[in-house]
Amino acid sequence: MPSLFDSETDLPEERKVLKRTLSAQKITFILTALCALIYLLQNIGFEEPIMDLFHYPAYSWEDQEIWRYFTHAIVHLSVPHILFNLSWFWLFGGAIERRFGSFHFLLLVLVSAAVSGVVQNSFFGLSGVVYAVLGYVLVVDKLHPHSFDLPEGFFTMLLVGLLFGFISPLFDINIGNAAHISGFILGLVWGFLQSKINIKKFS
């Protein structure tokens, strides 16, 4: 049976497409798989050590533990939480990575994870990064139409998502509004600068 890593000439068409997709969005795939694996480990008895190891710095002696500024983003607290984040991350994060490359996308992920963590402080989940990704594709597609072929009503959906965060406590749901808004603003600024500085990418 052929493996995913066989040469393309030996693969059926479906496997060729899968191989090209994974190759073009390696960071998206690795982070999606990592989030899923960590969530699985949380649910088979490792939640406490994962929370202890990956949470955003809560005490002064943790400030030097650099990984904590990023790892809070790969821990999720419920099935809807992880499904929402990974769905949008895979769809639009993958689109950014395919278009602008893995290094550029990884930088966006790391910066938005750190910024959303600093702003929200006590926070778990990829949603700060997801909102950065959504802000990024929104502004790039506005400045260069059809760069990402966003669905009709994309901006309205974003606004509804952000506004829901403010009324969510009424439904006993706690959402990291500061992380979402800071991530979104970062994505807008990053996408705007990318559109102006790297104009050749859009020609």
C-alpha positions in Angstrom: 0.0 0.0 0.0 1.5 3.4 -1.0 2.4 5.8 1.8 1.8 9.5 2.0 5.6 10.0 1.4 5.9 8.1 -1.9 6.9 10.1 -5.0 3.9 11.8 -6.6 4.1 9.7 -9.7 3.3 6.6 -7.7 0.3 8.1 -5.9 -3.4 8.1 -6.8 -4.7 11.6 -7.5 -6.4 12.0 -4.1 -3.1 11.3 -2.2 -1.3 13.7 -4.5 -3.7 16.5 -3.5 -3.4 15.6 0.2 0.4 15.5 0.0 0.5 18.9 -1.7 -2.0 20.4 0.8 0.0 19.2 3.8 3.3 20.4 2.3 1.8 23.8 1.6 0.4 24.3 5.1 2.8 22.4 7.4 2.4 24.8 10.3 -1.4 24.7 10.1 -1.3 20.9 10.2 1.2 20.6 13.0 -0.6 23.1 15.3 -4.0 21.6 14.6 -2.7 18.1 15.3 -0.9 19.3 18.4 -4.0 21.0 19.8 -6.0 17.8 19.2 -3.4 15.7 20.8 -3.2 17.9 23.9 -7.0 17.9 24.2 -7.0 14.2 24.0 -4.4 13.9 26.8 -6.4 16.3 28.9 -9.3 14.0 28.7 -7.4 10.8 29.6 -6.1 12.0 32.9 -3.3 14.5 32.1 -5.3 17.7 32.4 -3.7 19.0 35.7 -0.1 18.6 34.6 -0.9 20.1 31.2 -2.6 23.1 32.8 0.3 23.6 35.2 3.0 23.4 32.5 1.3 25.4 29.7 -0.6 28.2 31.5 0.3 31.9 31.0 2.7 33.1 33.7 0.7 33.6 36.9 3.6 34.2 39.3 6.7 36.2 39.2 9.0 33.2 39.0 7.1 32.0 35.9 7.9 35.2 33.9 11.2 33.8 32.7 9.6 30.6 31.4 9.3 31.8 27.9 7.2 28.9 26.5 4.3 30.0 28.7 3.7 33.1 26.5 2.7 30.8 23.6 1.6 27.4 25.0 -1.5 28.7 26.6 -2.9 29.0 23.1 -2.7 25.2 22.4 -4.8 24.2 25.4 -8.6 24.1 25.1 -11.3 23.7 27.7 -14.3 22.1 25.9 -15.3 20.4 22.7 -17.1 23.5 21.2 -14.0 25.5 22.2 -11.6 23.4 20.3 -13.9 22.7 17.3 -14.6 26.4 16.8 -11.0 27.4 17.0 -9.5 24.6 14.9 -12.2 24.8 12.2 -11.4 28.5 11.5 -7.7 28.1 12.0 -7.5 25.2 9.5 -9.6 27.0 6.9 -8.2 30.5 7.0 -4.8 29.9 8.7 -4.1 27.3 6.0 -5.1 29.8 3.3 -2.6 32.4 4.7 0.2 29.8 4.9 -0.4 28.6 1.4 -0.4 32.2 0.0 2.4 33.8 2.0 4.5 30.9 3.3 5.1 28.9 6.5 7.6 31.3 8.1 5.4 34.4 7.7 2.4 32.4 9.0 4.3 31.0 12.0 5.4 34.5 12.9 1.8 35.7 12.9 0.8 32.8 15.1 3.5 33.3 17.6 3.1 37.1 17.9 -0.7 36.9 18.1 -0.5 34.1 20.8 1.9 36.3 22.9 -0.1 39.5 22.4 -3.5 37.9 23.2 -1.9 36.2 26.3 -0.4 39.5 27.6 -3.7 41.4 27.1 -6.0 38.7 28.5 -3.5 37.5 31.1 -5.3 34.4 32.3 -6.4 32.7 29.1 -6.4 29.3 27.4 -7.2 28.6 23.7 -6.2 29.4 20.2 -9.0 32.0 19.7 -6.7 35.1 20.0 -4.7 33.6 17.1 -7.8 32.7 15.3 -9.1 36.3 15.5 -5.7 37.5 14.3 -6.1 35.2 11.3 -9.6 36.4 10.6 -8.6 40.0 10.8 -5.7 39.4 8.5 -7.8 37.7 5.8 -10.5 40.4 6.1 -8.2 43.3 5.5 -6.1 41.6 2.8 -9.3 40.6 0.9 -10.7 44.1 1.1 -7.5 45.7 -0.2 -7.0 43.0 -2.8 -10.4 41.4 -3.7 -10.6 37.7 -4.1 -7.2 37.1 -2.4 -9.1 34.6 -0.1 -12.6 34.5 -1.7 -14.3 35.1 1.7 -17.9 34.0 2.0 -20.7 36.5 1.9 -21.4 38.1 5.3 -17.9 37.3 6.6 -17.5 40.7 8.3 -21.0 40.5 9.8 -20.1 37.0 11.2 -17.0 38.5 12.8 -18.9 41.3 14.4 -21.5 39.0 15.8 -18.8 36.7 17.2 -17.1 39.7 18.9 -20.3 41.1 20.3 -21.5 37.8 21.6 -18.4 37.8 23.8 -19.9 40.7 25.7 -23.2 39.2 26.4 -22.0 35.6 26.9 -21.8 36.0 30.7 -25.6 36.2 30.6 -25.6 32.6 29.4 -22.9 31.5 31.9 -20.2 31.4 29.2 -16.9 33.1 29.8 -15.1 34.3 26.7 -11.7 36.0 26.4 -12.9 39.3 24.9 -9.6 41.1 25.4 -7.7 38.2 23.6 -10.2 38.2 20.8 -10.2 42.0 20.2 -6.4 42.3 20.5 -5.9 39.4 18.2 -8.3 40.9 15.7 -6.7 44.3 15.7 -3.2 42.7 15.4 -4.5 40.7 12.4 -5.9 43.9 10.7 -2.7 45.8 11.2 -0.5 42.9 10.1 -2.6 42.2 7.0 -2.7 46.0 6.1 1.1 46.2 6.4 1.6 43.0 4.4 -0.6 44.3 1.6 1.4 47.5 1.4 4.9 46.2 1.9 4.6 43.0 -0.1 2.6 44.3 -3.0 4.3 41.9 -5.5 2.5 39.0 -3.9 -0.8 40.4 -5.2 0.3 41.2 -8.8 
